Every structure is written in structure tokens, then in C-alpha cells.
Amino acid sequence: MRPVSRREFIGGAAAIALISATKMSFAEPLGLAPGIQLYSVREQMAKDFEGTLAAVRKAGYVEVESAALPKKPAPELRKALDQAGLKCVSAHRSFEDVTKNLDATTEFEKTIGVSYIICPGPGRRNAGRGPLTIDDWKYNAEEFNKTGEKLKKVGITFGYHNHWLEFAPVDGKLPYEVLLSQCESDKTTFEMDCGWVKVAGHDPVALMQKYPHRFSMFHVKDFHLPPDMTVAKHDEANVTELGRGSIDYRPIFAQAAKNQKITHAFVEQEAFDIPWQESLKVDATYLKNLTV
């Protein structure tokens, strides 16, 4: 990994200072800096990376979590983020990246400057297709413990990000609870996607009550949901902007304040049904005005 130049160091320091100042004036619950998962603007980044980052910052965000970044060297990505005034604090990387390719993944993300590497989906113990078995989920926990132990040694926290799949019962068990019980708390953390938990028919508040101190980050998104939402009806959920759907984030953040240590909360807009720049501002405004 090459040394960071003086210009890059100064640029990074300026971004951190900007984040600190913004946290002072941004009334997001838990006192967190406003953050966004860059998967939200994946299509826009592919067309105009620097312009999209500038628009993200203009919408009010200062922290980002990476996904779907352009295929560029890490120093180039870091430079663009610094110039936009954005601090990349977390990265989503595939199961293969955090297991088979962990050394290269770690070197890349250390250059970006992340504090977290998050896996957003499971792998399989053996090659094949079809639904994952409980044995597969236990295998994931085993691998995540190994990855978490290795990353901890270099100052990076490893975690897992859920979708709805983890709440589809397998042999009478919830895969998500298998992960929560078998991933060791001193080696792993969890990034709760609150929106997908609700789409799966479960309650983020109840999860935090049952598993105190296991969640360190949130994904914050909204859906229009039927009143009798279950995991079997996950495809009936329709994406919308924060505050315009079915999810009330006040009790979620209130519970987090009681028994979790949430370090980052990222807006994630799965799709846009209004102009994307307007959508990002709607989401940022919702969090800014949210009180618990």
C-alpha cells in the first residue's frame, strides 16, 4: 500500500473537519453525521462519478458507505471522495472478497480509509443452487468469525448486512438469529437494514431488545407495506422516500439509544420515483427533522 501524499492527507483532514462541523449542526438522531450508502446512486456514479459525489454532498451528506464504485484504483477513489468533502467510513464487499480475497480487499479499503468492512450477503459451504440450509448459515458464521479476527488486527471492524432473506425460516429457525448467536461479538458486528427487517415482517426494536449491543450501524429506508406484512410477501413492498411510507423511525432510534452503540446510519434509496437529487434531499431532511 503506497503512502498517502501530503495533499491527500490535507484533503482528508479537511473532510474530517467538515464532518465534525456538520455533526454539530445536523439534528440527526443519536448525534450522528448524515450518511448515505452509495449504492443509492449507482447508476449516476457510472455516468459521472465526481459530479454524483458533489450532488451527494450538496444534498447534505458528509459520510458515505461504498458499493458499486467505478472500477478505479483506490487512490483515485480516495482523492475524488476527499475533493467532494465526503468521508468513506464503511465498505460493502462480497462474501468472496471478505473470505478468499481478504488480503487484497483489506489493502484496498485501508487506502480508502474505512473503519468497517461489511458483507451484504451469504456464501455457501459447497457449490450448488437452491435455498441455503442451516448448515450454510452456520458456515457463514464460521467464516465471518475468521474474517473479523483478521480485520480486527488491522483496526477494521467486520460486520454483516441483512436483507429479507435472513428472515425466511429454514428448518424452523431464522438464519438471522443463527448469525447473531454464532458470530462472536468481539470479532463481528451487525449493520441492521431496518427497512428490510420491516419488509420481512419483523421489528427492529424487538431485535435490539433481544440482542443488545450487537448492532453498530443502520441502513435507513422506507417502503409502502401492506398491514399484514410477512417475509412471504416481501415482493409486495414498494420503495419510497423516508417519511412517505410505512416505517416510523422514531421508536427504532429511541431503542438504539437505550442498548446499542450506533456509530453510523446510512440512508439507502433502493430506487427513485422522483428526480434522484430531490429524493436524496427528502431523505436528508427527514433525518434532520427526526426527533426521538
N, C-alpha and C positions, 0 to 999 in steps of 0.2 A: 504494500500500500504506500503510495507516494506521500510525502509530507504536504501539508496544507500551506499554500503560499500566504504571504503577509496580506495581500489583497483579499484573498478568500477569508482569512481569519478576521480581518476588519469587517468584511461584509457579513460574516456570520455573527459577529459581536453586535453589529448594528441591528440585525434581525432579532436577536435575543432581547436587546434593549427595547425594540419596538413592541415585542410581545409583552414584556413586563409593563410597559406603559399602557398597552391596550387592556391588559387584565385589570388595571386599576379603574378603568372607565367602563368596562363591559360588565353588565349586570347579569351575566350568565349564572345559573345556579351552581353552587359549590365554589364559586370564585374562579372557575376555570377559564383559560384563554379560549376564544372561539376557534373551533377546529372543523375541518371538513375532510372526508375521505375522497381522494382524487378520482376514485372510480366514478364518482358522480359526473365528472366532466371528461370521461374517457374519449368520447368522440371529438370533443372540442380540442383536447390536447393533441390528438392525432393530426389535426389540421393546422393548429397554431399553438405550440406549446407555451412559448413565452407570453403570448397575448392572453391565453387562458389563465395562466398563473396571475397575471396582472389583474384580470377580471375577478378572480377568486379573492385577491387581496382587497380590491375595491368594494366587494360585497360585504367585507367586514371580518374576514377570516385571517388569522395570523399563524395558526398551526395547521399542518396537513398530515394525513396518513397516506402513504403511497400505494398505488395499484395502477396497473395499465399505463405505466410511464412509457414514453418513447424509448426505443432501443438505442440509447446513447451511453457513453462511458459515465461512470459515477461522478467524476469531477465536473463534467459538463452539466449534469443534472443539478449537482450541488450549487454550481455557480448561478444557474437560472433561478433556483429557489431563493438563494441569498439576494439576488438582484430584485426579486419580486417582494422581498420582505416577508418570506414565508419560512417557517422552521418545520422541517420534516422530522417528527418525533417518533413515528412508527411506520413500519412497512408490512404489507401483506405479501407473503411469499408462499408458494405452493408446497404441498407435502413433500414432493421430491426435492425442492430447494432446501427445505429445512431438515432433510434426512440425508439423502445421497449427496447433495451438493452443498452441504452446510459450510464448508470452509470458504468456498467462493462467494456464497451468499453473505457470510459474515464480513468478509473483506469489503465487498461492495457496499453494504449498509453502514459499515463504520465510516466510510468515506462520505456518505450522505449525512451521517451524524445522528442516526436514530438511537432511541433508548429502548425501543421494543421491536421485536420481530414476531409477527402474528401469522399463524396458519389458518386460512379461512375454509378449510375443508379436509375431510379424512382421506387416508390411504387404505390400502388393502394388504392383509397379511400375504395372500397369494394372488397370482394373476387370475383374472376372471371377471365375469359380469354378474349382474343381478344385485339384489339388495345386500347390503352389508350385514354380516352376522354379528352377534355379541362378541365373538372371538376377534373379529376385525376391530371392533371398537376398543377392546382390551389391548390389542396390538398397537393401536394408535396411542393409547395412554402410555404404554411402554416406551414407544419411540419419542413421544413428547417429553417424557422424563429425561431421557438421554440427551435430547437436544437442549432442554432447559438447563441441564447441568453444565453442558459445554458453553452455552452462551453466557451463563452467569459468571464464568471465569473471565470473560472479556467485558463485563459490565453492561450486558444487554439482557433484558428480560424477555422470556419467551412466553407466548400465550396462544390461545385458541379462540377463534371467532365462529359463532354459530349461525346457522340458517334455520329453516324449519325442519330439515331432515333429522336433526338430532332429537326431535321430539316425537318421531314416529316410532311407536313401541316395537321392540324386537324381542320375541320370546318373553313377553310380559315385562320387559324392562325398558327404561328410557335411555337411549345411548348417551344423552347429555349428562345424565346422572352417573352413568358409568365413568365418563371422563372426569366429572367433578370429584368422584370418590377415589379414582385411581391415579389421577395426575397429582403429583406431590406438590404441596403448597409452597415449599421452599425452592422449587425448581420451575414452577409454571404459574401462569395467571390466566384469567379469562376476560375476554372482551365481549361483553354482552351486547348483542344486537337486539335492542329492546323491541324494535319493530317486528323482526322475525319471530321473536318469542310470542308476541301477541298473535301473529298470523298462525302460529302453531297451536293456538288455543290455550296458552299458558300465561302466567302472570309474573312479570319481572320482580314485583315486590315480594311475592311468595318465594321466588328463587333466592333472593337476597336474604330473606328471613331464614331460610333453611340452610343456606351456605354463606355464613358471614365471612367477610374478609377474603373472599375468593375472586371478586371482580375488581379490576383496576381501571377499566375503560368501558365506555359506552359507544354504541352506534345509535344515532337518534334519527328516526324517520317516521313517516306517518302513512297510514293506509285507510281506505274506506273498508270496514269489516262488517260482515253480517253479525247480528246479535248473538247467534249461536255458533261462533267460530270454533272450529276444531282443526287439527292438523290435516284431516282428510279433505278439508275444504280450502286448503292453502291457495289453490289456484283461483279462488273467488275474491281474493284480496286485490284491491286496486290502489296503486300508488298515488299519493297526493303530497302537497306541501305540508310542513309542520303547522299544526293548528287548524287544518282544514279537513282532517279525517277523524278517526275514531279514537285515537290514542291520546290520553291525558298524561303528560309527563310530570305533573306536579307530584303525585304520590310516588312516582319512581325515583325522582331526585330526592324527595324527602326521606325515603327509606335508605337511599345510598348514603345520606348524611349521617345516618344512625349506625350502620355497621359495615360500611365499605370504605375503602380509600380510593376514590375515583380520581385518577390523575389527568385523564383526558376524555373529552366527549366529542365525537365527530359526527357532524351532520352527514348523512348519506342520502342522496336523492337518486333512487333507482332509475327513474325515468322522468322526463319533463312533459307536462301537458300545457305549460305556458312557456314563454321565452326563457331560456335557461338562466340568463343573468338575473331576470326578475325573480325566478324561482329561488335562486341562491340567496337573494336579499330577503325574501319572505321567510325562509328558514332562519336566517341570522336574526331577523327582527323578532321572531317567535322566541328564540332562546334568550335574546337580550331582555325581553319583557317578562319572561317566566319567573315567577316567584314561588317559593315553597315555604 
